[in-house]
Amino acid sequence: VQLQAYGGGLVQAGGSLRLSCAASGRTLSNYVMGWFRQAPGKEREFVAGISRSGGSKYYADSVKGRFTISRDNAKNTVYLQMNSLKPEDTAVYYCAADKQPWWAVPRNFANEYDSWGQGTLVTVSS
């Protein structure tokens, strides 16, 4: 599956952004989806994951209560709504697909994911 993430940009602390990840080539409903991010000089880290049906969602502790992951399988798109943004949220954000059975829950290790989008930069100014 080919993934394209978009929606990043420059926002002030406390603001909001909505990232989208559009899939092509395969039906997105066959994949567990995740969002990861990588800040300069740091390793890529898990942000949020969502099961194939959307019934299970997991978040990193650092974004819990501020970010919301969702998906629209009919539109082959996954979203990440980011509210109350902080300067430490500044990073390149990547969406990723993990081909798993329908009952699988999202995993938080990057090497478990099969396909990656190109990333979209989010910059939060203080």
The first five atom37 places (N, CA, C, CB, O) and aatype in JSON, in Angstrom:
{
  "aatype": [19, 5, 10, 5, 0, 18, 7, 7, 7, 10, 19, 5, 0, 7, 7, 15, 10, 1, 10, 15, 4, 0, 0, 15, 7, 1, 16, 10, 15, 2, 18, 19, 12, 7, 17, 13, 1, 5, 0, 14, 7, 11, 6, 1, 6, 13, 19, 0, 7, 9, 15, 1, 15, 7, 7, 15, 11, 18, 18, 0, 3, 15, 19, 11, 7, 1, 13, 16, 9, 15, 1, 3, 2, 0, 11, 2, 16, 19, 18, 10, 5, 12, 2, 15, 10, 11, 14, 6, 3, 16, 0, 19, 18, 18, 4, 0, 0, 3, 11, 5, 14, 17, 17, 0, 19, 14, 1, 2, 13, 0, 2, 6, 18, 3, 15, 17, 7, 5, 7, 16, 10, 19, 16, 19, 15, 15],
  "atom_mask": [
    [1, 1, 1, 1, 1],
    [1, 1, 1, 1, 1],
    [1, 1, 1, 1, 1],
    [1, 1, 1, 1, 1],
    [1, 1, 1, 1, 1],
    [1, 1, 1, 1, 1],
    [1, 1, 1, 0, 1],
    [1, 1, 1, 0, 1],
    [1, 1, 1, 0, 1],
    [1, 1, 1, 1, 1],
    [1, 1, 1, 1, 1],
    [1, 1, 1, 1, 1],
    [1, 1, 1, 1, 1],
    [1, 1, 1, 0, 1],
    [1, 1, 1, 0, 1],
    [1, 1, 1, 1, 1],
    [1, 1, 1, 1, 1],
    [1, 1, 1, 1, 1],
    [1, 1, 1, 1, 1],
    [1, 1, 1, 1, 1],
    [1, 1, 1, 1, 1],
    [1, 1, 1, 1, 1],
    [1, 1, 1, 1, 1],
    [1, 1, 1, 1, 1],
    [1, 1, 1, 0, 1],
    [1, 1, 1, 1, 1],
    [1, 1, 1, 1, 1],
    [1, 1, 1, 1, 1],
    [1, 1, 1, 1, 1],
    [1, 1, 1, 1, 1],
    [1, 1, 1, 1, 1],
    [1, 1, 1, 1, 1],
    [1, 1, 1, 1, 1],
    [1, 1, 1, 0, 1],
    [1, 1, 1, 1, 1],
    [1, 1, 1, 1, 1],
    [1, 1, 1, 1, 1],
    [1, 1, 1, 1, 1],
    [1, 1, 1, 1, 1],
    [1, 1, 1, 1, 1],
    [1, 1, 1, 0, 1],
    [1, 1, 1, 1, 1],
    [1, 1, 1, 1, 1],
    [1, 1, 1, 1, 1],
    [1, 1, 1, 1, 1],
    [1, 1, 1, 1, 1],
    [1, 1, 1, 1, 1],
    [1, 1, 1, 1, 1],
    [1, 1, 1, 0, 1],
    [1, 1, 1, 1, 1],
    [1, 1, 1, 1, 1],
    [1, 1, 1, 1, 1],
    [1, 1, 1, 1, 1],
    [1, 1, 1, 0, 1],
    [1, 1, 1, 0, 1],
    [1, 1, 1, 1, 1],
    [1, 1, 1, 1, 1],
    [1, 1, 1, 1, 1],
    [1, 1, 1, 1, 1],
    [1, 1, 1, 1, 1],
    [1, 1, 1, 1, 1],
    [1, 1, 1, 1, 1],
    [1, 1, 1, 1, 1],
    [1, 1, 1, 1, 1],
    [1, 1, 1, 0, 1],
    [1, 1, 1, 1, 1],
    [1, 1, 1, 1, 1],
    [1, 1, 1, 1, 1],
    [1, 1, 1, 1, 1],
    [1, 1, 1, 1, 1],
    [1, 1, 1, 1, 1],
    [1, 1, 1, 1, 1],
    [1, 1, 1, 1, 1],
    [1, 1, 1, 1, 1],
    [1, 1, 1, 1, 1],
    [1, 1, 1, 1, 1],
    [1, 1, 1, 1, 1],
    [1, 1, 1, 1, 1],
    [1, 1, 1, 1, 1],
    [1, 1, 1, 1, 1],
    [1, 1, 1, 1, 1],
    [1, 1, 1, 1, 1],
    [1, 1, 1, 1, 1],
    [1, 1, 1, 1, 1],
    [1, 1, 1, 1, 1],
    [1, 1, 1, 1, 1],
    [1, 1, 1, 1, 1],
    [1, 1, 1, 1, 1],
    [1, 1, 1, 1, 1],
    [1, 1, 1, 1, 1],
    [1, 1, 1, 1, 1],
    [1, 1, 1, 1, 1],
    [1, 1, 1, 1, 1],
    [1, 1, 1, 1, 1],
    [1, 1, 1, 1, 1],
    [1, 1, 1, 1, 1],
    [1, 1, 1, 1, 1],
    [1, 1, 1, 1, 1],
    [1, 1, 1, 1, 1],
    [1, 1, 1, 1, 1],
    [1, 1, 1, 1, 1],
    [1, 1, 1, 1, 1],
    [1, 1, 1, 1, 1],
    [1, 1, 1, 1, 1],
    [1, 1, 1, 1, 1],
    [1, 1, 1, 1, 1],
    [1, 1, 1, 1, 1],
    [1, 1, 1, 1, 1],
    [1, 1, 1, 1, 1],
    [1, 1, 1, 1, 1],
    [1, 1, 1, 1, 1],
    [1, 1, 1, 1, 1],
    [1, 1, 1, 1, 1],
    [1, 1, 1, 1, 1],
    [1, 1, 1, 1, 1],
    [1, 1, 1, 1, 1],
    [1, 1, 1, 0, 1],
    [1, 1, 1, 1, 1],
    [1, 1, 1, 0, 1],
    [1, 1, 1, 1, 1],
    [1, 1, 1, 1, 1],
    [1, 1, 1, 1, 1],
    [1, 1, 1, 1, 1],
    [1, 1, 1, 1, 1],
    [1, 1, 1, 1, 1],
    [1, 1, 1, 1, 1]
  ],
  "atom_positions": [
    [[0.86, -1.18, 0.0], [0.0, 0.0, 0.0], [0.9, 1.24, 0.0], [-0.97, 0.0, 1.24], [1.92, 1.29, 0.69]],
    [[0.49, 2.23, -0.78], [1.22, 3.5, -0.81], [0.5, 4.49, 0.08], [1.35, 4.06, -2.27], [-0.73, 4.62, 0.04]],
    [[1.28, 5.19, 0.88], [0.71, 6.13, 1.84], [1.26, 7.53, 1.59], [1.02, 5.69, 3.28], [2.43, 7.7, 1.26]],
    [[0.39, 8.51, 1.76], [0.82, 9.9, 1.65], [0.23, 10.68, 2.8], [0.39, 10.52, 0.28], [-0.99, 10.79, 2.95]],
    [[1.11, 11.23, 3.61], [0.69, 12.04, 4.75], [0.75, 13.51, 4.38], [1.58, 11.75, 5.99], [1.65, 13.95, 3.66]],
    [[-0.21, 14.26, 4.88], [-0.22, 15.71, 4.63], [-0.99, 16.38, 5.75], [-0.85, 16.04, 3.25], [-1.64, 15.74, 6.57]],
    [[-0.88, 17.71, 5.76], [-1.59, 18.5, 6.78], [-0.69, 19.16, 7.79], [0.0, 0.0, 0.0], [-1.16, 19.91, 8.64]],
    [[0.61, 18.9, 7.71], [1.52, 19.54, 8.63], [1.66, 21.02, 8.35], [0.0, 0.0, 0.0], [1.14, 21.54, 7.36]],
    [[2.36, 21.7, 9.26], [2.57, 23.13, 9.08], [3.11, 23.75, 10.34], [0.0, 0.0, 0.0], [3.54, 23.07, 11.26]],
    [[3.08, 25.08, 10.35], [3.55, 25.86, 11.49], [2.35, 26.33, 12.3], [4.42, 27.08, 11.02], [1.4, 26.91, 11.75]],
    [[2.39, 26.08, 13.59], [1.29, 26.48, 14.46], [1.86, 26.97, 15.79], [0.29, 25.31, 14.67], [2.92, 26.52, 16.21]],
    [[1.15, 27.87, 16.44], [1.58, 28.34, 17.75], [1.2, 27.34, 18.83], [0.96, 29.71, 18.06], [0.26, 26.56, 18.68]],
    [[1.95, 27.37, 19.91], [1.64, 26.5, 21.05], [0.19, 26.72, 21.48], [2.62, 26.76, 22.23], [-0.29, 27.85, 21.54]],
    [[-0.47, 25.61, 21.76], [-1.88, 25.67, 22.12], [-2.83, 25.5, 20.95], [0.0, 0.0, 0.0], [-4.03, 25.33, 21.13]],
    [[-2.28, 25.56, 19.75], [-3.1, 25.44, 18.55], [-3.37, 24.0, 18.16], [0.0, 0.0, 0.0], [-3.02, 23.06, 18.88]],
    [[-4.01, 23.85, 17.02], [-4.42, 22.52, 16.54], [-4.04, 22.33, 15.09], [-5.93, 22.33, 16.72], [-3.93, 23.28, 14.32]],
    [[-3.84, 21.08, 14.74], [-3.63, 20.67, 13.36], [-4.29, 19.31, 13.16], [-2.11, 20.61, 13.0], [-4.43, 18.53, 14.1]],
    [[-4.68, 19.06, 11.94], [-5.22, 17.75, 11.6], [-4.4, 17.15, 10.47], [-6.72, 17.85, 11.2], [-4.35, 17.7, 9.37]],
    [[-3.75, 16.04, 10.75], [-2.99, 15.34, 9.74], [-3.88, 14.28, 9.07], [-1.74, 14.69, 10.36], [-4.76, 13.69, 9.7]],
    [[-3.62, 14.08, 7.8], [-4.33, 13.04, 7.05], [-3.31, 12.12, 6.41], [-5.27, 13.67, 5.98], [-2.2, 12.52, 6.08]],
    [[-3.72, 10.89, 6.23], [-2.88, 9.9, 5.56], [-3.76, 9.16, 4.56], [-2.21, 8.91, 6.59], [-4.64, 8.39, 4.94]],
    [[-3.51, 9.41, 3.29], [-4.3, 8.79, 2.24], [-3.58, 7.56, 1.69], [-4.59, 9.8, 1.1], [-2.37, 7.6, 1.45]],
    [[-4.32, 6.49, 1.49], [-3.75, 5.25, 1.0], [-4.2, 4.98, -0.42], [-4.13, 4.08, 1.91], [-5.32, 5.32, -0.81]],
    [[-3.32, 4.37, -1.17], [-3.67, 3.94, -2.53], [-3.0, 2.6, -2.8], [-3.25, 5.0, -3.59], [-2.03, 2.24, -2.14]],
    [[-3.54, 1.88, -3.75], [-2.94, 0.61, -4.13], [-3.53, -0.58, -3.41], [0.0, 0.0, 0.0], [-3.56, -1.69, -3.95]],
    [[-3.99, -0.37, -2.21], [-4.61, -1.46, -1.43], [-5.74, -0.87, -0.61], [-3.56, -2.17, -0.5], [-5.81, 0.35, -0.41]],
    [[-6.62, -1.73, -0.13], [-7.71, -1.27, 0.72], [-7.19, -1.05, 2.13], [-8.87, -2.28, 0.73], [-6.65, -1.96, 2.76]],
    [[-7.37, 0.14, 2.62], [-6.82, 0.51, 3.93], [-7.42, -0.32, 5.05], [-7.05, 1.97, 4.2], [-6.78, -0.51, 6.08]],
    [[-8.63, -0.79, 4.87], [-9.29, -1.55, 5.93], [-8.58, -2.85, 6.26], [-10.72, -1.83, 5.54], [-8.88, -3.48, 7.28]],
    [[-7.66, -3.28, 5.42], [-6.88, -4.49, 5.68], [-5.68, -4.26, 6.59], [-6.42, -5.09, 4.38], [-4.94, -5.19, 6.89]],
    [[-5.5, -3.02, 7.02], [-4.29, -2.66, 7.77], [-4.6, -2.0, 9.1], [-3.43, -1.73, 6.94], [-5.49, -1.15, 9.21]],
    [[-3.86, -2.4, 10.11], [-3.73, -1.59, 11.32], [-2.88, -0.39, 10.93], [-3.1, -2.41, 12.53], [-1.91, -0.52, 10.19]],
    [[-3.24, 0.77, 11.44], [-2.54, 1.99, 11.06], [-1.92, 2.66, 12.28], [-3.48, 2.97, 10.35], [-2.45, 2.59, 13.38]],
    [[-0.79, 3.3, 12.04], [-0.13, 4.01, 13.13], [0.41, 5.34, 12.67], [0.0, 0.0, 0.0], [0.69, 5.54, 11.48]],
    [[0.56, 6.24, 13.61], [1.27, 7.49, 13.41], [2.52, 7.46, 14.28], [0.37, 8.73, 13.75], [2.47, 7.09, 15.45]],
    [[3.63, 7.86, 13.7], [4.9, 7.98, 14.4], [5.44, 9.38, 14.15], [5.91, 6.89, 13.93], [4.97, 10.09, 13.26]],
    [[6.43, 9.77, 14.93], [7.08, 11.05, 14.69], [8.55, 10.95, 15.0], [6.43, 12.16, 15.54], [9.0, 10.1, 15.77]],
    [[9.29, 11.84, 14.37], [10.73, 11.88, 14.59], [11.17, 13.32, 14.66], [11.5, 11.13, 13.48], [11.07, 14.08, 13.69]],
    [[11.67, 13.69, 15.82], [12.2, 15.03, 16.03], [13.68, 15.03, 15.68], [11.98, 15.5, 17.5], [14.32, 13.98, 15.69]],
    [[14.24, 16.21, 15.37], [15.67, 16.28, 15.02], [16.55, 15.69, 16.11], [16.07, 17.73, 14.76], [16.42, 16.04, 17.28]],
    [[17.43, 14.79, 15.72], [18.36, 14.2, 16.66], [17.78, 13.12, 17.54], [0.0, 0.0, 0.0], [18.46, 12.61, 18.44]],
    [[16.53, 12.76, 17.3], [15.88, 11.74, 18.13], [15.42, 10.57, 17.27], [14.68, 12.35, 18.9], [15.32, 10.67, 16.05]],
    [[15.15, 9.47, 17.94], [14.64, 8.29, 17.24], [13.15, 8.45, 16.94], [14.9, 7.02, 18.07], [12.44, 9.22, 17.59]],
    [[12.71, 7.69, 15.94], [11.31, 7.69, 15.61], [10.51, 7.07, 16.76], [11.06, 6.93, 14.28], [10.9, 6.03, 17.3]],
    [[9.41, 7.71, 17.13], [8.63, 7.22, 18.25], [7.15, 7.07, 17.88], [8.78, 8.16, 19.44], [6.63, 7.79, 17.02]],
    [[6.52, 6.14, 18.53], [5.1, 5.88, 18.34], [4.29, 7.03, 18.91], [4.7, 4.54, 19.01], [4.59, 7.56, 19.98]],
    [[3.25, 7.41, 18.16], [2.35, 8.46, 18.62], [0.96, 7.88, 18.9], [2.25, 9.6, 17.56], [0.41, 8.06, 19.99]],
    [[0.4, 7.17, 17.9], [-0.95, 6.62, 18.06], [-1.14, 5.5, 17.06], [-2.02, 7.72, 17.86], [-0.5, 5.46, 16.02]],
    [[-2.04, 4.58, 17.4], [-2.36, 3.47, 16.51], [-3.84, 3.16, 16.57], [0.0, 0.0, 0.0], [-4.5, 3.43, 17.58]],
    [[-4.36, 2.58, 15.5], [-5.78, 2.28, 15.42], [-5.96, 0.95, 14.71], [-6.56, 3.41, 14.68], [-5.29, 0.65, 13.72]],
    [[-6.88, 0.16, 15.23], [-7.13, -1.15, 14.65], [-7.87, -1.02, 13.32], [-7.94, -2.02, 15.63], [-8.29, 0.07, 12.94]],
    [[-8.02, -2.13, 12.64], [-8.63, -2.12, 11.31], [-10.05, -1.58, 11.32], [-8.62, -3.52, 10.74], [-10.46, -0.88, 10.4]],
    [[-10.8, -1.89, 12.34], [-12.18, -1.42, 12.42], [-12.3, -0.05, 13.04], [-13.0, -2.4, 13.2], [-13.33, 0.61, 12.92]],
    [[-11.24, 0.39, 13.7], [-11.28, 1.65, 14.43], [-11.72, 1.47, 15.87], [0.0, 0.0, 0.0], [-11.8, 2.45, 16.62]],
    [[-12.01, 0.24, 16.27], [-12.52, 0.0, 17.61], [-11.48, 0.07, 18.71], [0.0, 0.0, 0.0], [-11.82, 0.3, 19.87]],
    [[-10.2, -0.12, 18.35], [-9.12, -0.05, 19.34], [-8.16, 1.06, 18.95], [-8.37, -1.4, 19.45], [-7.72, 1.15, 17.81]],
    [[-7.86, 1.89, 19.92], [-6.94, 3.0, 19.69], [-5.95, 3.06, 20.84], [-7.71, 4.35, 19.56], [-6.31, 2.86, 22.0]],
    [[-4.7, 3.32, 20.52], [-3.66, 3.43, 21.52], [-2.89, 4.72, 21.28], [-2.71, 2.2, 21.48], [-2.72, 5.18, 20.15]],
    [[-2.42, 5.3, 22.4], [-1.7, 6.56, 22.32], [-0.44, 6.5, 23.19], [-2.6, 7.72, 22.75], [-0.4, 5.82, 24.21]],
    [[0.56, 7.22, 22.75], [1.71, 7.45, 23.61], [1.27, 8.32, 24.78], [2.89, 8.11, 22.82], [0.39, 9.17, 24.64]],
    [[1.89, 8.11, 25.93], [1.52, 8.89, 27.11], [1.67, 10.39, 26.87], [2.37, 8.46, 28.31], [0.92, 11.19, 27.42]],
    [[2.63, 10.76, 26.05], [2.93, 12.18, 25.83], [1.83, 12.9, 25.06], [4.24, 12.32, 25.09], [1.77, 14.13, 25.09]],
    [[0.97, 12.16, 24.37], [-0.07, 12.81, 23.57], [-1.47, 12.45, 24.03], [0.09, 12.43, 22.12], [-2.45, 12.98, 23.51]],
    [[-1.57, 11.56, 25.01], [-2.87, 11.11, 25.47], [-3.7, 12.3, 25.97], [-2.72, 10.06, 26.58], [-3.2, 13.13, 26.73]],
    [[-4.95, 12.37, 25.53], [-5.82, 13.46, 25.93], [-5.73, 14.68, 25.04], [0.0, 0.0, 0.0], [-6.56, 15.59, 25.13]],
    [[-4.71, 14.72, 24.16], [-4.55, 15.87, 23.26], [-4.72, 15.46, 21.79], [-3.17, 16.51, 23.46], [-5.24, 16.23, 20.98]],
    [[-4.29, 14.27, 21.46], [-4.36, 13.78, 20.08], [-5.45, 12.72, 19.96], [-3.0, 13.2, 19.63], [-5.72, 11.97, 20.9]],
    [[-6.06, 12.67, 18.78], [-7.08, 11.66, 18.5], [-6.83, 11.05, 17.13], [-8.5, 12.26, 18.58], [-6.75, 11.77, 16.13]],
    [[-6.7, 9.75, 17.09], [-6.54, 9.04, 15.82], [-7.9, 8.51, 15.39], [-5.49, 7.88, 15.94], [-8.69, 8.05, 16.22]],
    [[-8.16, 8.58, 14.1], [-9.42, 8.04, 13.55], [-9.17, 7.57, 12.13], [-10.56, 9.12, 13.59], [-8.12, 7.84, 11.54]],
    [[-10.14, 6.87, 11.6], [-9.99, 6.4, 10.23], [-11.35, 6.37, 9.55], [-9.34, 5.0, 10.19], [-12.39, 6.2, 10.19]],
    [[-11.3, 6.54, 8.24], [-12.49, 6.42, 7.41], [-12.12, 5.43, 6.31], [-12.95, 7.83, 6.81], [-11.53, 5.8, 5.3]],
    [[-12.47, 4.18, 6.52], [-12.07, 3.15, 5.57], [-12.72, 3.34, 4.2], [-12.43, 1.78, 6.11], [-12.15, 2.94, 3.18]],
    [[-13.88, 3.94, 4.16], [-14.53, 4.19, 2.88], [-13.74, 5.2, 2.04], [-15.96, 4.7, 3.09], [-13.76, 5.16, 0.81]],
    [[-13.04, 6.1, 2.73], [-12.22, 7.09, 2.05], [-10.75, 6.69, 2.0], [-12.35, 8.44, 2.73], [-9.92, 7.43, 1.49]],
    [[-10.43, 5.51, 2.55], [-9.04, 5.05, 2.55], [-8.1, 6.05, 3.21], [-8.58, 4.78, 1.13], [-6.99, 6.29, 2.73]],
    [[-8.55, 6.63, 4.31], [-7.8, 7.71, 4.95], [-7.79, 7.53, 6.46], [-8.38, 9.08, 4.57], [-8.78, 7.13, 7.06]],
    [[-6.65, 7.86, 7.04], [-6.49, 7.89, 8.48], [-6.15, 9.32, 8.89], [-5.38, 6.88, 8.96], [-5.49, 10.05, 8.15]],
    [[-6.61, 9.7, 10.07], [-6.43, 11.07, 10.53], [-5.73, 11.09, 11.9], [-7.79, 11.8, 10.6], [-5.78, 10.12, 12.66]],
    [[-5.09, 12.21, 12.17], [-4.56, 12.47, 13.5], [-4.91, 13.91, 13.84], [-3.01, 12.22, 13.57], [-4.31, 14.85, 13.32]],
    [[-5.89, 14.06, 14.71], [-6.28, 15.39, 15.2], [-5.38, 15.73, 16.38], [-7.8, 15.44, 15.61], [-5.34, 15.0, 17.38]],
    [[-4.68, 16.83, 16.27], [-3.73, 17.24, 17.31], [-4.18, 18.56, 17.91], [-2.28, 17.35, 16.75], [-4.22, 19.58, 17.22]],
    [[-4.52, 18.54, 19.18], [-4.95, 19.75, 19.89], [-3.95, 20.08, 21.0], [-6.37, 19.55, 20.49], [-3.12, 19.25, 21.38]],
    [[-4.05, 21.29, 21.49], [-3.18, 21.75, 22.59], [-1.72, 21.43, 22.28], [-3.6, 21.09, 23.92], [-1.0, 20.88, 23.11]],
    [[-1.3, 21.79, 21.1], [0.05, 21.46, 20.67], [1.11, 22.17, 21.5], [0.23, 21.81, 19.2], [0.91, 23.31, 21.94]],
    [[2.22, 21.48, 21.71], [3.33, 22.0, 22.49], [4.58, 22.05, 21.6], [3.58, 21.13, 23.75], [4.67, 21.31, 20.62]],
    [[5.54, 22.89, 21.94], [6.78, 22.93, 21.15], [7.44, 21.55, 21.05], [7.76, 23.93, 21.78], [8.06, 21.24, 20.03]],
    [[7.32, 20.75, 22.07], [7.94, 19.42, 22.04], [7.23, 18.45, 21.09], [7.96, 18.82, 23.43], [7.71, 17.33, 20.87]],
    [[6.11, 18.87, 20.52], [5.44, 18.06, 19.48], [6.06, 18.28, 18.1], [3.94, 18.38, 19.44], [5.71, 17.59, 17.14]],
    [[6.96, 19.23, 18.0], [7.62, 19.51, 16.73], [8.38, 18.29, 16.24], [8.56, 20.71, 16.87], [9.24, 17.76, 16.94]],
    [[8.06, 17.86, 15.03], [8.67, 16.65, 14.47], [8.13, 16.44, 13.06], [8.38, 15.4, 15.37], [7.18, 17.09, 12.62]],
    [[8.77, 15.51, 12.36], [8.18, 15.0, 11.13], [7.26, 13.84, 11.52], [9.29, 14.54, 10.09], [7.68, 12.92, 12.23]],
    [[6.04, 13.89, 11.07], [5.05, 12.88, 11.41], [4.86, 11.92, 10.22], [3.7, 13.53, 11.8], [4.7, 12.35, 9.08]],
    [[4.88, 10.65, 10.54], [4.74, 9.6, 9.52], [3.53, 8.73, 9.83], [6.02, 8.74, 9.45], [3.25, 8.4, 10.98]],
    [[2.82, 8.36, 8.77], [1.81, 7.32, 8.94], [2.38, 6.0, 8.44], [0.48, 7.69, 8.19], [3.25, 5.98, 7.56]],
    [[1.9, 4.91, 8.99], [2.42, 3.6, 8.66], [1.31, 2.57, 8.69], [3.55, 3.21, 9.62], [0.34, 2.69, 9.44]],
    [[1.47, 1.54, 7.87], [0.47, 0.48, 7.75], [1.06, -0.86, 8.17], [-0.06, 0.4, 6.31], [2.2, -1.18, 7.83]],
    [[0.28, -1.62, 8.89], [0.7, -2.91, 9.43], [-0.36, -3.93, 9.04], [0.91, -2.85, 11.0], [-1.48, -3.89, 9.55]],
    [[-0.01, -4.83, 8.12], [-1.0, -5.8, 7.66], [-1.21, -6.87, 8.72], [-0.55, -6.44, 6.33], [-0.33, -7.69, 9.0]],
    [[-2.38, -6.85, 9.3], [-2.7, -7.7, 10.44], [-4.11, -8.27, 10.31], [-2.55, -6.91, 11.75], [-4.93, -7.73, 9.56]],
    [[-4.41, -9.36, 11.03], [-5.78, -9.87, 11.03], [-6.76, -8.84, 11.57], [-5.86, -11.15, 11.87], [-6.37, -7.86, 12.2]],
    [[-8.03, -9.07, 11.31], [-9.04, -8.08, 11.68], [-9.09, -7.85, 13.17], [-10.39, -8.51, 11.2], [-9.48, -6.76, 13.61]],
    [[-8.69, -8.85, 13.99], [-8.8, -8.73, 15.45], [-7.56, -8.12, 16.1], [-9.06, -10.08, 16.04], [-7.53, -7.94, 17.32]],
    [[-6.55, -7.81, 15.32], [-5.28, -7.34, 15.89], [-5.4, -5.93, 16.45], [-4.18, -7.38, 14.83], [-6.16, -5.1, 15.94]],
    [[-4.64, -5.68, 17.51], [-4.58, -4.34, 18.08], [-3.31, -3.65, 17.57], [-4.59, -4.4, 19.65], [-2.37, -4.32, 17.14]],
    [[-3.29, -2.33, 17.62], [-2.12, -1.62, 17.11], [-0.86, -1.93, 17.91], [-2.38, -0.11, 17.12], [-0.92, -2.1, 19.13]],
    [[0.27, -1.99, 17.23], [1.56, -2.19, 17.88], [2.33, -0.89, 17.87], [2.36, -3.32, 17.19], [2.11, -0.04, 17.0]],
    [[3.24, -0.73, 18.8], [3.92, 0.56, 18.93], [5.39, 0.5, 18.57], [3.77, 1.06, 20.33], [6.15, 1.41, 18.91]],
    [[5.81, -0.57, 17.87], [7.2, -0.64, 17.41], [7.25, -0.35, 15.92], [7.82, -2.03, 17.72], [6.53, -0.97, 15.13]],
    [[8.08, 0.58, 15.53], [8.14, 1.0, 14.14], [8.49, -0.15, 13.2], [9.14, 2.12, 13.97], [7.99, -0.22, 12.08]],
    [[9.35, -1.06, 13.66], [9.78, -2.13, 12.76], [8.69, -3.17, 12.51], [11.01, -2.81, 13.32], [8.89, -4.09, 11.72]],
    [[7.55, -3.04, 13.18], [6.43, -3.94, 12.94], [5.59, -3.5, 11.74], [5.54, -4.03, 14.19], [4.77, -4.27, 11.24]],
    [[5.79, -2.28, 11.29], [4.96, -1.73, 10.23], [5.6, -1.94, 8.87], [4.71, -0.24, 10.47], [6.82, -1.81, 8.71]],
    [[4.76, -2.26, 7.88], [5.26, -2.68, 6.57], [5.45, -1.53, 5.59], [4.32, -3.67, 5.98], [6.38, -1.55, 4.79]],
    [[4.57, -0.56, 5.65], [4.58, 0.52, 4.67], [4.55, 1.86, 5.38], [3.39, 0.39, 3.69], [3.92, 2.02, 6.42]],
    [[5.26, 2.82, 4.78], [5.39, 4.14, 5.39], [5.1, 5.23, 4.38], [6.79, 4.33, 5.99], [5.43, 5.11, 3.2]],
    [[4.48, 6.3, 4.87], [4.34, 7.49, 4.06], [5.61, 8.32, 4.12], [0.0, 0.0, 0.0], [6.57, 7.95, 4.8]],
    [[5.63, 9.44, 3.4], [6.85, 10.23, 3.27], [7.07, 11.19, 4.42], [6.82, 11.0, 2.0], [8.16, 11.74, 4.55]],
    [[6.07, 11.4, 5.26], [6.22, 12.29, 6.4], [5.75, 13.71, 6.1], [0.0, 0.0, 0.0], [5.85, 14.19, 4.97]],
    [[5.23, 14.35, 7.12], [4.81, 15.74, 7.03], [5.31, 16.46, 8.27], [3.26, 15.87, 6.89], [5.18, 15.96, 9.38]],
    [[5.87, 17.65, 8.07], [6.53, 18.39, 9.15], [5.52, 19.21, 9.94], [7.62, 19.29, 8.59], [4.72, 19.96, 9.38]],
    [[5.58, 19.04, 11.24], [4.78, 19.84, 12.17], [5.75, 20.66, 13.01], [3.85, 18.94, 13.07], [6.64, 20.11, 13.66]],
    [[5.57, 21.96, 13.01], [6.41, 22.85, 13.8], [5.52, 23.65, 14.72], [7.26, 23.79, 12.9], [4.6, 24.34, 14.28]],
    [[5.8, 23.56, 16.01], [5.01, 24.27, 17.01], [5.89, 25.34, 17.65], [4.43, 23.3, 18.09], [6.91, 25.02, 18.26]],
    [[5.51, 26.57, 17.5], [6.3, 27.67, 18.04], [5.8, 28.05, 19.42], [6.25, 28.89, 17.09], [4.61, 27.95, 19.73]],
    [[6.73, 28.5, 20.24], [6.37, 28.85, 21.63], [5.95, 30.31, 21.73], [7.53, 28.59, 22.59], [5.6, 30.77, 22.82]]
  ]
}
